[in-house]
Each structure stands twice: as structure tokens, then as C-alpha cells.
Amino acid sequence: MFLAQSTCQILRRANHVSTVITGGQDTVGLRVPNHPVALELLRHRLYSGLIN
């Protein structure tokens, strides 16, 4: 994966996502960093099924 810089997506909160995570808002921000170690950690967690 090549990212020129980190990216952040703002998405609508799914019903099963606690408002504690979103601070009571209807949206949640997902940030994907542009750092090899952080990206490898994300890949490992995604492929191991810990993040759904």
C-alpha cells in the first residue's frame, strides 16, 4: 500500500458502535497512518481477525 500521506475517513457511526467511542457524535474518524511500523501493525491485526 502506498500513501503519500496519512489519510482519515469520517464515517457514519454504525448502530453497534458505542457513543463512548464517538464522543456522542453520529460519526467516527478512521485514520490510516503513513508509517511502515504502524501499517504493519494494522495489517497484522486485520489479517488475524482482531479488527472487524
C-alpha positions as a Markdown table, in Angstrom:
| # | Residue | x | y | z |
|---|---|---|---|---|
| 1 | Met | 0.0 | 0.0 | 0.0 |
| 2 | Phe | 1.4 | 3.4 | -0.9 |
| 3 | Leu | 0.1 | 6.5 | 0.8 |
| 4 | Ala | 1.7 | 9.9 | 0.0 |
| 5 | Gln | 0.5 | 10.9 | 3.5 |
| 6 | Ser | -1.7 | 9.6 | 6.2 |
| 7 | Thr | -5.4 | 9.6 | 5.4 |
| 8 | Cys | -8.5 | 10.0 | 7.6 |
| 9 | Gln | -12.1 | 9.0 | 6.7 |
| 10 | Ile | -15.1 | 10.3 | 8.6 |
| 11 | Leu | -17.9 | 7.7 | 8.5 |
| 12 | Arg | -21.4 | 7.4 | 10.0 |
| 13 | Arg | -21.4 | 5.5 | 13.2 |
| 14 | Ala | -22.9 | 2.0 | 12.9 |
| 15 | Asn | -25.6 | 1.2 | 15.5 |
| 16 | His | -23.3 | -1.4 | 17.2 |
| 17 | Val | -20.5 | 1.3 | 17.7 |
| 18 | Ser | -20.8 | 2.8 | 21.2 |
| 19 | Thr | -21.3 | 6.5 | 21.5 |
| 20 | Val | -18.4 | 6.4 | 24.1 |
| 21 | Ile | -16.1 | 5.8 | 21.1 |
| 22 | Thr | -17.6 | 8.7 | 19.1 |
| 23 | Gly | -18.0 | 11.1 | 21.9 |
| 24 | Gly | -21.7 | 11.1 | 21.5 |
| 25 | Gln | -21.5 | 12.1 | 17.8 |
| 26 | Asp | -23.0 | 10.3 | 14.8 |
| 27 | Thr | -19.7 | 9.9 | 13.1 |
| 28 | Val | -16.4 | 8.2 | 13.7 |
| 29 | Gly | -13.0 | 9.0 | 12.2 |
| 30 | Leu | -10.7 | 6.3 | 11.0 |
| 31 | Arg | -7.1 | 7.3 | 10.5 |
| 32 | Val | -4.6 | 5.2 | 8.4 |
| 33 | Pro | -1.1 | 6.4 | 9.1 |
| 34 | Asn | 1.7 | 6.6 | 6.6 |
| 35 | His | 4.4 | 4.8 | 8.7 |
| 36 | Pro | 5.8 | 1.4 | 7.9 |
| 37 | Val | 5.6 | 0.1 | 11.5 |
| 38 | Ala | 2.0 | 1.3 | 12.1 |
| 39 | Leu | 0.9 | 0.0 | 8.7 |
| 40 | Glu | 2.4 | -3.4 | 9.5 |
| 41 | Leu | 0.6 | -3.5 | 12.9 |
| 42 | Leu | -2.7 | -2.7 | 11.1 |
| 43 | Arg | -2.1 | -5.4 | 8.5 |
| 44 | His | -1.3 | -8.0 | 11.2 |
| 45 | Arg | -4.5 | -7.1 | 13.1 |
| 46 | Leu | -6.7 | -7.1 | 10.0 |
| 47 | Tyr | -5.4 | -10.4 | 8.8 |
| 48 | Ser | -5.5 | -12.1 | 12.2 |
| 49 | Gly | -9.2 | -11.1 | 12.5 |
| 50 | Leu | -8.9 | -9.0 | 15.6 |
| 51 | Ile | -10.4 | -6.0 | 13.9 |
| 52 | Asn | -13.8 | -6.5 | 12.2 |
